[in-house]
Amino acid sequence: MTRSVESRFIAIISGALLVVVAPLFTLFLALSSQQAAKNLDEHVNVVLVTNSQALGKPLWEFDTESIRQIASILVSDTTIHGVEISDNTGKLRISEVDVNPADFRGLESISEPIFYKSPQGTRTVGSITVYVPKLGWFSALHQMEMAFISIFIIAILTVFGAAILGNRVMVIKPLMRLTAAIEATRRLGSRHHVDWRSNDEMGRLAKSFNEMQTLLEREERELKRAHQQTTEIYNLTPAMLFSLTSNDQIAAVSDYWLLATGYRREDVIGHPFSDLVAPTDRDAYRKRKAQGKSSGPAFEVTVRFLCADGRLMDVLIVETELGAAGGSMPGSLSVMTDVTELKQSELRNHQQAISDHLTGLLNRQGFEAMLDRKIHEADKTGTDVACLFVDLDRFKSINDNLGHAAGDAVLCQFVERTKPLLRNTDSASRLGGDEFAFLIAGESAERRATELAQKIVDMFEMPFRIQGSGVRLSASIGLAFYPNHATSAAELLQKSDMAMYARKRDGKNGAQLYDPAILDQTRERAEIESDIEVGIAASWFEAHFQPIVDIETGVASGFEALMRMRHPRKGLMAPGSIISVAEETGMIAQIGNLILEDAMANLARVSRLPGMDDTYVAVNFSPLQFEPGLPARLAGLLGHYGIQPQRLVVEITEAVLMHDNPEIRTILNEIHHFGCLIALDDFGTGYSSLSYMSRFPVDIVKIDQSFVRSLTDKAGDVGSKNKMLIEGISAISHKMNCKVVAEGVETEEQRMLLRQMGIDYAQGYLFSKPREISELLSALTARQAELRSMAS
């Protein structure tokens, strides 16, 4: 610093002296010496001229004494150091000096000719030469001038010294202290202050430096505190944190990371993180950044991590690039989470999601996924895939009569019986309820599937043991093969399902191979279902009336409202297929409500005929129609059409009463108390029909037409047995104050037999077929006119 600042300061002052003072001083000396030389020349010239005139006569006369006197006078002049007088002839040469002639060095000689005015004229008689000193710059100065110059030089040196001293005290010293503070800060690391106070620029500089040091010291403390807090948070956070450099080397790890992995910090710092990843997952880890660019600065990857003890740990790594997150630091910060249990839980959940909880088989979702894989494999190997769709017949009755626990036991027994029939490459699934599917793949798939279907059918010859007793069931099985019957997994399952339903429609208990005709039947069923939906919306359904006559007189006592659908293009459609589809789809309730309203309207029209104001209408009700609001709805319809409640007969089947539902019992009681009559339809065809007559409010019992039809059967004893059944039903019904109606009476012989058995009313083609209301009104009007004509 001294060589740098002070030497520069001295150089600047010296330069200023050389540039300004030295030229001026030189000019002053030059002018002074020039003026002194001029004065000396003038003085010497005057003295020479004067004395040369004085020497003319003595030199002419060779007056040596006078010449010497004049020479002595000249030498006595302070400016003249020597005189030399000579004549032209050379005979006379007089010298007078005040110094050694040998010391004339450095003296300047000035000559002047000596003239003498003789009568002959002015003649040069000789010459005079004086020796005067050569004047230098300082030799011409007077004593006062020298004193002034000395004072000037002393003043300049004083100012120069004062400037150097002032610079050293006012600049160099604070700079040295500032330098010392900076050096101490650099070496010791602590912030040192400058001990300098003044009101000048150096004082302000020192003050600013001290303030800066104070601010930096405060910021350093805050940074240290923040760094300490960050480090503590990094290490104390209950998460496996680690930092990577830009080339994926481990830069830092948290204490929790070390605790969870078992490594030591010095063993992992500086090593590539991929070395700690399971070899099979390292490629996925290295490609994580390329795969996660679209998701922003943070991306994640799940890999298996090698712990220090050699165990593998499934980890989810969420990594954030520090530069991409707005920071200036290279590398990344990652959070590693142990997801081993989560992965195992996911596997368990996935297994549970694709498995049936009761039987342990695949569920529908798992079976469809398995079917997709097997078909994909079959495409590669050129083999077939067979699908068996199995539905247990009469399984619902077990749940209804013995309970769901008994039904679950049957399902588990069925699965246990089928397991020995399957190979390791085969798959079994419970699709839901009592529906199962079996997948046969590989060589001879069709043959093995056919054999398996037969074995399953034969399996049901042995009863299932439930609660200490045996239960017999059967199975309806549908078979479909890939690629013969389907082009995809979904289609294969659908075709086998369709084949199973075809087997059910054809009598159950057996196997059915898919046939294109089944698809036609399915399409026909789908078309009927569509017609039903449109028919409900467009009011295509009509209530046709079939008379119920007094078996003695043949006079109509009432009518049964039978459902018909009048299609605008297909005409009047048969009710059988419509009812079966409607019951399967649940639309039977909507159809029943439409038929009820139309039957009430038709009865109101029939009531306008003479003698028909007491006839009733019997309407079939589906179990789905028995809702809490049914009694109020019936009351509203009866009031709307002005019909007495006893003129409405609610016909129910055994299916309505089978479960002894308290809600249905309550609704039936409300309807009966309101005044409507209850008729039990198709009596004698169920499991325990006689018990219903004691537990439910029944007013009319309708004997199924199957009994009536066999009355006149001469072959075997069926007719006689049915006759006894009808007589028993009639007797019991009458004992319980119930009227009896025989359905399906088609011959007069049947009528006479039924009359002898005590049957009250009859219904069938013998009396009339079901007719739409306008045709029925015309027939009734014609019949009444005929009776009036016969009476008259």
C-alpha positions in Angstrom: 0.0 0.0 0.0 2.9 2.4 0.8 4.6 1.8 -2.4 1.4 2.0 -4.2 -0.3 5.1 -2.7 2.5 7.1 -1.1 5.0 6.6 -3.9 2.3 7.7 -6.4 1.6 10.7 -4.2 5.3 11.7 -4.1 5.6 11.1 -7.8 2.6 13.4 -8.4 4.1 16.2 -6.3 7.5 15.8 -7.8 6.1 15.8 -11.2 4.2 19.0 -10.3 7.4 20.6 -9.1 9.3 19.5 -12.2 6.5 20.6 -14.5 5.7 24.0 -12.9 8.4 25.1 -10.4 11.6 23.9 -12.2 10.8 25.7 -15.5 9.9 28.9 -13.6 13.1 28.8 -11.6 15.2 28.1 -14.7 13.6 31.0 -16.5 14.3 33.2 -13.5 18.0 32.3 -13.4 18.3 32.6 -17.1 16.9 36.1 -17.1 19.0 37.1 -14.1 22.2 35.9 -15.7 21.4 37.6 -19.0 20.7 40.9 -17.2 24.0 40.6 -15.2 26.0 39.8 -18.4 24.5 42.8 -20.1 25.4 45.1 -17.3 28.9 43.7 -17.1 29.4 44.2 -20.8 28.2 47.8 -20.6 30.4 48.5 -17.6 33.5 46.9 -19.2 33.0 48.7 -22.5 32.7 52.0 -20.7 35.9 51.3 -18.8 37.7 50.2 -21.9 36.7 53.1 -24.0 37.6 55.6 -21.3 41.0 54.0 -20.5 41.9 53.5 -24.2 41.6 57.2 -24.7 43.7 57.8 -21.6 46.4 55.4 -22.8 46.7 57.0 -26.3 49.3 59.5 -25.4 51.3 57.4 -22.8 51.5 54.6 -25.2 52.6 57.0 -28.0 55.2 58.4 -25.8 56.1 55.0 -24.2 55.3 56.4 -20.8 55.5 53.1 -19.0 54.8 54.5 -15.6 51.5 56.1 -16.7 50.5 53.0 -18.5 51.1 50.9 -15.4 49.1 53.3 -13.2 46.2 53.1 -15.6 46.5 49.3 -15.7 46.5 49.2 -11.9 43.4 51.3 -11.8 41.7 49.0 -14.2 42.6 45.9 -12.2 41.2 47.5 -9.1 37.8 47.2 -10.7 36.0 44.2 -9.2 34.8 43.1 -12.6 38.3 43.1 -14.2 40.8 40.4 -13.2 43.5 41.2 -15.7 44.8 43.9 -18.1 47.2 43.6 -20.9 48.4 46.7 -22.9 50.6 46.4 -26.0 51.6 48.7 -28.8 51.5 48.0 -32.5 55.2 47.7 -32.8 55.4 45.0 -30.2 58.0 46.8 -28.2 55.8 47.6 -25.3 53.7 45.0 -23.4 52.5 45.7 -19.9 50.2 43.3 -18.0 48.5 43.8 -14.7 46.5 41.0 -13.1 44.9 40.2 -9.7 45.1 36.5 -10.1 47.6 34.0 -11.3 47.8 34.3 -15.1 47.5 30.6 -15.2 44.1 30.9 -13.7 42.7 32.9 -16.6 40.8 29.7 -17.4 37.2 30.5 -17.3 37.8 34.2 -17.9 36.6 36.0 -21.0 38.9 38.6 -22.8 37.7 41.9 -24.2 40.0 44.0 -26.4 39.8 47.6 -27.5 42.2 49.4 -29.8 44.1 52.5 -28.5 44.0 55.6 -30.7 46.2 58.7 -30.5 45.3 62.0 -32.1 48.6 63.3 -33.5 49.0 66.2 -35.8 49.2 63.8 -38.5 45.8 62.5 -37.6 44.3 59.7 -35.4 46.5 56.7 -35.4 46.1 53.3 -33.8 49.0 53.0 -31.5 48.1 49.7 -29.7 45.4 47.7 -28.0 44.2 47.1 -24.5 42.8 43.7 -23.4 40.9 43.1 -20.2 40.0 39.7 -18.6 36.5 39.5 -17.1 34.8 36.4 -15.6 32.3 34.4 -17.6 28.9 34.8 -15.9 26.9 31.6 -14.9 23.3 31.4 -13.8 24.1 31.7 -10.2 27.2 33.9 -10.5 25.2 36.9 -11.6 22.9 36.6 -8.5 23.3 39.0 -5.7 23.3 38.0 -2.1 19.6 39.1 -1.6 18.6 37.1 -4.6 20.4 34.1 -3.3 18.6 34.4 0.0 15.3 34.7 -1.7 16.0 31.6 -3.8 17.1 29.7 -0.7 13.9 30.7 1.1 11.9 29.6 -1.9 13.6 26.3 -2.1 13.1 25.7 1.7 9.4 26.6 1.3 9.0 24.2 -1.6 10.7 21.4 0.4 8.5 22.2 3.4 5.3 22.0 1.4 6.6 18.8 -0.2 7.4 17.3 3.2 4.1 18.5 4.7 2.1 17.0 1.8 3.9 13.7 2.3 3.3 13.8 6.0 -0.3 14.8 5.6 -0.8 12.1 3.0 0.7 9.6 5.4 -1.3 10.7 8.3 -4.7 11.5 6.6 -4.7 8.9 3.9 -2.1 6.2 4.3 -2.8 5.6 8.0 -6.6 5.1 7.6 -6.0 3.1 4.5 -3.5 0.9 6.3 -6.1 0.4 9.1 -8.8 -0.4 6.5 -6.4 -2.8 4.9 -5.6 -4.4 8.2 -9.3 -4.8 9.0 -10.0 -6.4 5.6 -7.0 -8.7 6.0 -8.1 -9.7 9.5 -11.6 -10.4 8.2 -10.1 -12.5 5.5 -7.8 -14.5 7.7 -9.9 -14.8 10.9 -13.3 -15.0 9.4 -14.8 -12.5 11.8 -15.9 -9.0 10.8 -13.2 -6.4 12.0 -13.9 -2.7 12.1 -11.7 0.3 11.3 -10.7 2.4 14.3 -10.8 5.8 12.5 -13.0 8.8 13.2 -12.8 12.0 11.3 -15.2 14.3 9.4 -13.5 14.0 6.1 -13.8 11.6 3.2 -11.6 9.0 5.0 -13.8 9.2 8.1 -17.0 8.7 5.9 -15.2 5.8 4.2 -14.3 4.2 7.5 -17.8 4.7 8.8 -19.3 3.2 5.7 -16.9 0.3 5.9 -17.8 -0.3 9.6 -21.6 -0.1 8.8 -21.0 -2.5 5.9 -19.2 -4.9 8.2 -21.9 -4.6 10.8 -24.6 -5.4 8.2 -22.5 -8.3 6.7 -21.9 -9.6 10.2 -25.7 -9.5 10.9 -26.4 -11.2 7.6 -23.7 -13.8 8.2 -25.3 -14.6 11.6 -28.7 -14.9 9.9 -27.2 -17.0 7.1 -25.5 -19.2 9.7 -28.7 -19.5 11.7 -30.7 -20.2 8.5 -28.1 -22.8 7.4 -28.2 -24.4 10.8 -32.0 -24.5 10.8 -32.0 -25.9 7.3 -29.5 -28.5 8.3 -31.5 -29.4 11.4 -34.7 -29.5 9.4 -33.0 -31.6 6.7 -31.7 -34.0 9.3 -34.6 -34.0 11.7 -37.4 -34.3 9.1 -39.0 -37.8 9.5 -38.5 -38.5 5.8 -35.7 -40.0 3.8 -34.2 -36.9 2.1 -31.1 -36.9 -0.1 -29.5 -34.4 -2.5 -27.8 -35.2 -5.8 -25.3 -33.4 -7.9 -25.9 -32.6 -11.5 -24.4 -36.0 -12.5 -26.5 -37.9 -10.0 -23.9 -38.4 -7.3 -25.0 -38.2 -3.7 -24.2 -34.8 -2.2 -26.0 -35.1 1.1 -28.3 -37.4 3.0 -30.5 -36.8 6.0 -30.1 -38.6 9.4 -33.5 -40.3 8.8 -32.3 -41.6 5.5 -29.2 -43.1 7.1 -31.3 -44.6 9.9 -33.8 -46.1 7.4 -31.2 -47.5 5.0 -28.4 -48.5 7.5 -25.6 -46.8 5.6 -23.0 -44.4 7.0 -22.8 -40.9 5.6 -19.1 -41.2 4.6 -19.9 -44.5 2.8 -22.4 -42.9 0.4 -21.4 -39.3 -0.1 -19.9 -38.8 -3.6 -21.1 -42.2 -4.9 -23.7 -42.5 -7.8 -27.1 -43.1 -6.4 -27.9 -45.6 -9.1 -25.4 -48.0 -7.3 -27.9 -48.2 -4.5 -30.8 -49.2 -6.8 -31.6 -52.8 -7.6 -29.8 -53.8 -10.9 -33.1 -54.6 -12.6 -34.5 -51.1 -11.9 -31.4 -49.0 -12.7 -32.4 -48.3 -16.3 -35.8 -47.1 -15.1 -34.1 -44.8 -12.6 -31.7 -43.4 -15.1 -34.5 -42.6 -17.5 -36.7 -41.0 -14.8 -35.8 -37.4 -15.9 -36.6 -38.0 -19.6 -39.9 -39.6 -18.6 -40.8 -36.9 -16.1 -40.0 -33.7 -18.2 -43.7 -33.3 -19.1 -44.8 -33.2 -15.5 -42.7 -30.1 -14.6 -39.6 -29.6 -12.3 -40.7 -32.5 -10.0 -40.9 -36.1 -11.2 -41.2 -39.4 -9.5 -40.1 -43.0 -9.9 -40.7 -46.2 -8.0 -37.7 -48.5 -7.7 -36.3 -51.2 -5.4 -33.5 -49.8 -3.1 -30.6 -51.9 -1.8 -30.2 -51.3 2.0 -27.0 -51.7 3.8 -28.1 -55.1 5.3 -28.8 -56.4 1.8 -32.6 -56.3 2.0 -34.7 -54.8 -0.9 -37.0 -51.9 -0.1 -39.6 -50.6 -2.5 -39.3 -46.8 -2.5 -41.1 -43.9 -4.2 -38.6 -41.2 -5.1 -40.0 -37.7 -5.7 -37.2 -35.6 -7.2 -37.1 -31.8 -7.7 -34.4 -30.2 -9.8 -33.1 -27.2 -7.9 -32.3 -25.1 -11.0 -35.7 -25.8 -12.5 -37.4 -24.8 -9.3 -36.0 -21.3 -9.5 -32.7 -21.7 -7.6 -29.2 -21.2 -8.8 -27.8 -24.4 -7.3 -27.1 -27.4 -9.6 -28.4 -30.8 -8.8 -31.7 -32.0 -7.2 -33.4 -32.6 -3.9 -35.3 -35.9 -3.5 -37.7 -37.5 -1.0 -37.6 -41.2 -0.7 -40.6 -43.0 0.8 -40.7 -46.6 1.8 -43.7 -48.1 -0.1 -42.9 -51.7 0.5 -46.0 -52.3 2.6 -48.1 -50.1 0.2 -46.9 -52.2 -2.8 -47.8 -55.4 -0.9 -51.1 -53.9 0.1 -51.7 -52.9 -3.5 -51.0 -56.5 -4.6 -53.3 -57.8 -1.9 -56.0 -55.2 -2.9 -55.5 -56.1 -6.5 -55.9 -59.8 -5.7 -59.0 -59.0 -3.6 -60.3 -56.8 -6.4 -60.1 -59.6 -8.9 -61.1 -62.4 -6.5 -64.4 -63.6 -5.1 -64.5 -63.2 -1.3 -66.6 -66.3 -0.8 -65.0 -69.0 -3.1 -61.6 -67.5 -3.6 -62.0 -67.8 -7.4 -61.6 -64.9 -9.8 -64.4 -62.5 -10.0 -65.8 -61.1 -13.3 -63.1 -58.4 -13.5 -60.3 -60.9 -12.9 -61.8 -63.5 -15.3 -62.2 -60.9 -18.1 -58.5 -59.9 -17.7 -57.5 -63.6 -17.7 -59.6 -64.2 -20.7 -57.9 -61.3 -22.6 -54.4 -62.8 -21.7 -55.4 -66.3 -22.7 -56.8 -65.1 -26.1 -53.6 -63.1 -26.7 -51.5 -66.2 -26.0 -53.8 -68.3 -28.2 -53.3 -65.9 -31.1 -49.5 -66.3 -30.7 -49.6 -70.1 -30.4 -52.5 -70.7 -32.9 -54.5 -72.7 -30.3 -58.2 -72.4 -29.2 -59.8 -71.0 -26.1 -63.0 -72.5 -24.6 -65.4 -70.7 -22.2 -68.0 -72.5 -20.1 -70.7 -70.4 -18.5 -72.4 -72.3 -15.7 -75.6 -71.2 -13.9 -77.0 -73.3 -11.0 -80.7 -74.1 -11.5 -83.2 -73.6 -8.6 -80.4 -72.0 -6.5 -82.7 -69.1 -5.6 -85.1 -71.4 -3.8 -82.3 -72.5 -1.5 -81.6 -68.9 -0.5 -85.3 -68.2 -0.1 -86.2 -71.3 1.9 -82.9 -72.2 3.7 -81.2 -68.8 3.9 -78.1 -67.2 2.3 -75.7 -69.1 4.6 -77.0 -72.4 3.1 -76.7 -70.9 -0.4 -73.1 -69.9 0.3 -72.3 -73.4 1.5 -73.7 -74.9 -1.7 -71.5 -72.5 -3.8 -68.4 -73.5 -1.8 -69.2 -77.2 -2.2 -69.7 -76.7 -5.9 -66.2 -75.0 -6.2 -64.6 -77.8 -4.2 -66.1 -80.4 -6.5 -64.9 -78.6 -9.6 -61.3 -78.0 -8.5 -60.1 -81.6 -9.2 -61.6 -81.4 -12.7 -59.3 -78.4 -13.7 -55.7 -78.3 -14.8 -53.2 -75.8 -13.7 -53.6 -73.9 -17.0 -57.4 -73.7 -16.6 -59.1 -70.8 -14.8 -62.3 -70.7 -12.8 -64.4 -67.7 -11.8 -67.5 -66.8 -9.9 -69.1 -64.1 -12.0 -71.8 -63.3 -9.4 -74.6 -65.0 -7.5 -74.8 -68.5 -8.8 -73.0 -67.9 -12.1 -69.6 -69.4 -12.8 -67.3 -69.4 -15.8 -64.5 -71.8 -16.7 -61.6 -71.1 -19.1 -59.9 -73.9 -21.0 -56.9 -73.0 -23.1 -54.2 -74.8 -25.0 -54.2 -78.0 -27.0 -57.6 -79.8 -27.4 -59.4 -77.0 -25.7 -62.7 -77.8 -27.3 -62.6 -81.5 -26.4 -61.6 -80.8 -22.8 -64.3 -78.2 -22.5 -67.0 -80.6 -23.7 -65.8 -83.3 -21.3 -65.6 -80.8 -18.4 -69.2 -79.6 -19.1 -70.5 -83.2 -19.0 -68.5 -83.9 -15.7 -70.1 -80.8 -14.2 -73.6 -82.0 -15.2 -72.9 -85.4 -13.8 -71.6 -83.9 -10.6 -75.1 -82.7 -9.6 -76.4 -86.3 -9.4 -74.9 -86.3 -5.9 -76.9 -84.1 -3.6 -75.2 -81.2 -1.7 -75.2 -81.6 2.1 -76.7 -78.6 3.8 -77.6 -78.5 7.5 -77.6 -82.3 7.8 -79.8 -82.8 4.8 -79.4 -83.3 1.1 -80.3 -80.7 -1.5 -80.4 -81.5 -5.2 -79.6 -79.0 -7.9 -78.7 -78.9 -11.5 -76.7 -76.7 -13.8 -77.3 -75.0 -17.1 -74.0 -74.7 -19.0 -73.2 -72.7 -22.1 -70.1 -73.4 -24.2 -68.4 -71.1 -26.8 -65.0 -71.4 -28.5 -62.5 -68.9 -29.7 -62.0 -68.1 -32.6 -64.9 -70.2 -34.0 -67.7 -68.4 -32.2 -66.1 -65.1 -31.1 -63.3 -62.6 -32.1 -62.7 -61.1 -28.7 -62.8 -61.9 -25.0 -66.0 -60.0 -24.3 -67.7 -61.6 -27.2 -66.6 -65.1 -26.1 -68.1 -64.6 -22.7 -71.2 -63.1 -24.2 -71.7 -66.1 -26.5 -71.2 -68.6 -23.8 -73.7 -66.7 -21.6 -76.2 -66.7 -24.5 -75.7 -70.5 -24.9 -76.4 -71.0 -21.2 -79.7 -69.0 -21.3 -80.7 -71.1 -24.3 -80.1 -74.2 -22.2 -82.2 -72.7 -19.4 -85.1 -72.0 -21.8 -84.9 -75.5 -23.2 -85.3 -77.2 -19.8 -82.1 -76.5 -17.8 -79.9 -79.3 -16.5 -77.4 -79.7 -19.4 -74.9 -78.1 -21.6 -75.5 -76.1 -24.8 -73.0 -75.3 -27.4 -73.4 -71.9 -28.9 -75.2 -71.8 -32.2 -75.9 -68.8 -34.4 -79.7 -69.5 -34.0 -79.2 -68.5 -30.3 -78.2 -65.1 -31.4 -81.4 -64.8 -33.4 -83.4 -65.7 -30.3 -81.4 -63.2 -28.3 -82.0 -60.5 -30.9 -85.7 -61.4 -30.9 -85.8 -61.1 -27.1 -84.0 -57.7 -27.4 -86.5 -56.6 -30.0 -89.4 -57.6 -27.7 -87.7 -55.7 -24.8 -87.5 -52.7 -27.1 -91.1 -53.1 -28.1 -92.1 -53.2 -24.5 -90.3 -50.0 -23.7 -91.8 -48.2 -26.6 -95.2 -49.8 -25.9 -95.2 -48.5 -22.3 -94.4 -45.0 -23.6 -96.9 -45.1 -26.5 -99.7 -46.9 -24.6 -99.8 -50.0 -26.8 -101.0 -52.2 -24.0 -104.7 -53.1 -23.8 -106.8 -55.0 -21.2 -108.8 -57.7 -23.0 -111.7 -59.2 -21.1 -112.5 -62.9 -20.8 -115.8 -63.6 -19.0 -116.0 -65.6 -15.8 -119.4 -67.2 -15.8 -121.7 -68.9 -13.3 -121.1 -72.6 -14.0 -124.9 -73.2 -13.5 -126.4 -70.5 -15.6 -123.5 -69.5 -17.9 -124.2 -65.8 -17.1 -121.1 -63.7 -16.8 -120.4 -62.7 -13.2 -117.2 -61.0 -13.9 -114.2 -60.7 -16.3 -110.5 -61.4 -16.1 -108.4 -58.6 -17.6 -105.7 -60.2 -19.7 -102.7 -58.2 -21.1 -102.3 -57.7 -24.8 -99.9 -55.4 -26.8 -101.1 -54.0 -30.1 -98.1 -53.2 -32.1 -98.7 -50.7 -34.9 -96.7 -52.8 -37.4 -96.8 -56.4 -36.0 -100.4 -56.2 -34.8 -101.7 -58.0 -31.7 -98.7 -59.8 -30.1 -98.8 -63.0 -28.1 -98.6 -62.3 -24.3 -96.4 -65.2 -23.4 -93.1 -63.9 -24.7 -93.9 -60.3 -23.6 -94.7 -61.4 -20.0 -91.5 -63.5 -19.7 -89.3 -60.7 -20.9 -91.1 -58.1 -18.8 -90.7 -60.2 -15.7 -87.0 -60.6 -16.4 -86.4 -56.9 -17.0 -88.7 -55.7 -14.2 -91.0 -53.8 -16.5 -93.9 -56.1 -15.6 -94.9 -53.6 -12.8 -95.3 -50.7 -15.3 -97.3 -53.0 -17.6 -99.5 -54.1 -14.7 -100.3 -50.5 -13.8 -101.3 -49.7 -17.4 -103.5 -52.8 -17.6 -105.1 -51.9 -14.2 -106.1 -48.5 -15.5 -107.4 -49.8 -18.8 -109.3 -52.6 -17.0 -111.0 -50.1 -14.7 -112.0 -47.9 -17.7 -113.3 -51.0 -19.6 -115.3 -52.1 -16.5 -116.9 -48.7 -16.4 -118.0 -49.1 -20.0 -119.3 -52.6 -19.4 -121.2 -51.3 -16.4 -123.4 -49.1 -18.7 -125.0 -52.2 -20.2 -128.2 -53.5 -18.7 -127.6 -56.1 -16.0 -123.8 -55.6 -15.9 -123.6 -53.0 -13.1 -122.7 -55.7 -10.6 -120.0 -57.6 -12.6 -116.4 -57.4 -11.4 -113.0 -57.4 -13.1 -110.1 -59.6 -11.9 -106.7 -58.0 -12.6 -103.4 -59.9 -12.2 -100.8 -58.1 -10.0 -97.1 -58.6 -10.2 -95.1 -58.8 -6.9 -93.4 -55.6 -8.0 -96.7 -53.7 -7.9 -97.1 -54.2 -4.2 -95.8 -50.9 -3.0 -97.0 -49.0 0.1 -99.0 -46.6 -2.2 -101.0 -49.3 -3.9 -104.1 -49.1 -1.7 -104.4 -45.4 -2.2 -103.9 -45.8 -5.9 -106.7 -48.4 -6.1 -109.0 -46.1 -4.1 -108.3 -43.3 -6.5 -109.0 -45.3 -9.6 -112.2 -46.7 -8.1 -113.4 -43.3 -7.2 -112.4 -41.9 -10.6 -114.6 -44.4 -12.5 -117.3 -44.7 -9.9 -116.8 -48.4 -9.2 -117.5 -50.1 -5.9 -114.4 -51.7 -4.3 -116.0 -55.2 -4.3 -116.1 -55.1 -8.0 -112.3 -55.2 -8.2 -110.6 -58.6 -7.7 -106.9 -58.5 -7.1 -105.4 -61.7 -8.5 -102.1 -62.8 -7.0 -99.9 -65.8 -7.6 -98.0 -67.9 -5.1 -94.8 -65.8 -5.9 -96.4 -62.9 -4.1 -97.1 -64.9 -0.9 -94.1 -67.2 -0.9 -91.8 -65.1 1.3 -94.5 -64.0 3.7 -93.3 -60.5 3.4 -94.8 -58.4 6.2 -95.1 -55.4 4.0 -97.1 -57.3 1.3 -99.2 -58.8 4.0 -100.0 -55.3 5.3 -100.9 -54.1 1.8 -103.2 -57.1 1.1 -105.0 -56.5 4.4 -105.5 -52.8 3.6 -106.8 -53.7 0.2 -109.2 -56.3 1.6 -110.4 -54.0 4.4 -111.1 -51.4 1.8 -113.5 -53.8 0.1 -111.6 -55.3 -2.8 -111.6 -59.1 -3.2 -108.4 -61.2 -3.2 -108.1 -64.1 -5.7 -105.4 -66.8 -5.5 -104.5 -67.6 -9.1 -103.0 -70.9 -10.4 -103.9 -72.6 -7.2 -102.4 -76.1 -6.7 -99.2 -75.7 -8.6 -96.9 -74.4 -5.9 -95.1 -75.8 -2.8 -97.6 -75.1 0.0 -100.6 -73.3 -1.5 -103.1 -74.5 1.1 -101.2 -72.7 3.9 -101.7 -69.4 2.2 -105.5 -69.6 2.5 -105.2 -69.5 6.3 -102.5 -66.8 6.5 -103.7 -64.3 3.9 -107.2 -62.7 3.2 -108.3 -64.9 0.2 -111.8 -64.6 -1.2 -111.5 -66.5 -4.5 -109.5 -69.6 -5.4 -108.7 -70.2 -9.1 -107.9 -73.8 -10.0 -105.1 -74.0 -12.6 -106.1 -75.0 -16.1 -103.6 -77.9 -16.0 -105.9 -79.8 -13.6 -109.0 -79.0 -15.7 -107.4 -80.1 -18.9 -106.6 -83.6 -17.6 -110.1 -84.3 -16.2 -111.2 -85.9 -19.4 -107.9 -87.8 -19.9 -108.9 -91.5 -20.3 -105.4 -92.8 -20.3 -104.0 -93.7 -16.9 -105.2 -92.5 -13.6 -104.1 -88.8 -14.0 -107.7 -87.7 -14.6 -109.1 -89.5 -11.6 -106.3 -88.1 -9.4 -106.8 -84.5 -10.6 -110.6 -85.0 -10.1 -109.9 -85.8 -6.4 -107.6 -82.9 -6.1 -110.2 -80.5 -7.6 -112.9 -81.9 -5.3 -110.5 -81.5 -2.3 -109.6 -77.9 -3.2 -113.3 -77.1 -3.8 -114.3 -78.5 -0.4 -111.5 -76.8 1.5 -112.2 -73.5 -0.2 -115.9 -73.6 0.5 -115.1 -74.5 4.1 -113.0 -71.3 4.3 -115.8 -69.2 2.6 -114.0 -68.9 -0.7 -115.5 -69.1 -4.1 -113.9 -71.4 -6.6 -113.2 -70.6 -10.2 -112.0 -73.2 -12.7 -109.7 -71.9 -15.5 -109.2 -73.3 -19.0 -112.7 -74.9 -19.5 -112.9 -75.7 -23.1 -115.5 -78.5 -23.4 -119.0 -79.1 -22.2 -117.9 -82.3 -20.6 -115.4 -80.5 -18.5 -118.0 -78.0 -17.5 -120.4 -80.8 -16.4 -117.7 -82.5 -14.3 -116.7 -79.3 -12.7 -120.4 -78.5 -11.9 -120.8 -81.9 -10.3 -117.7 -81.2 -8.1 -119.3 -78.1 -6.7 -117.2 -75.5 -8.7 -118.8 -72.1 -8.6 -117.5 -70.4 -11.7 -115.8 -71.3 -14.9 -113.6 -69.5 -17.4 -112.3 -70.7 -20.7 -112.8 -70.9 -24.5 -116.0 -72.8 -24.0 -117.6 -69.6 -23.0 -115.5 -66.9 -24.7 -112.0 -66.1 -25.7 -110.4 -62.9 -24.4 -111.7 -59.9 -26.4 -110.9 -56.3 -26.7 -113.5 -54.0 -25.2 -115.4 -52.9 -28.3 -115.8 -56.5 -29.5 -116.8 -57.6 -26.0 -119.4 -54.8 -25.8 -120.9 -55.8 -29.1 -121.0 -59.5 -28.1 -122.7 -58.7 -24.8 -125.2 -56.4 -26.5 -126.0 -59.1 -29.0 -126.3 -61.7 -26.2 -128.7 -59.5 -24.3 -130.8 -58.9 -27.3 -131.0 -62.7 -28.0 -132.1 -63.3 -24.4 -134.8 -60.7 -24.6 -136.1 -62.2 -27.9 -136.2 -65.7 -26.3 -138.0 -64.3 -23.3 -140.6 -62.5 -25.4 
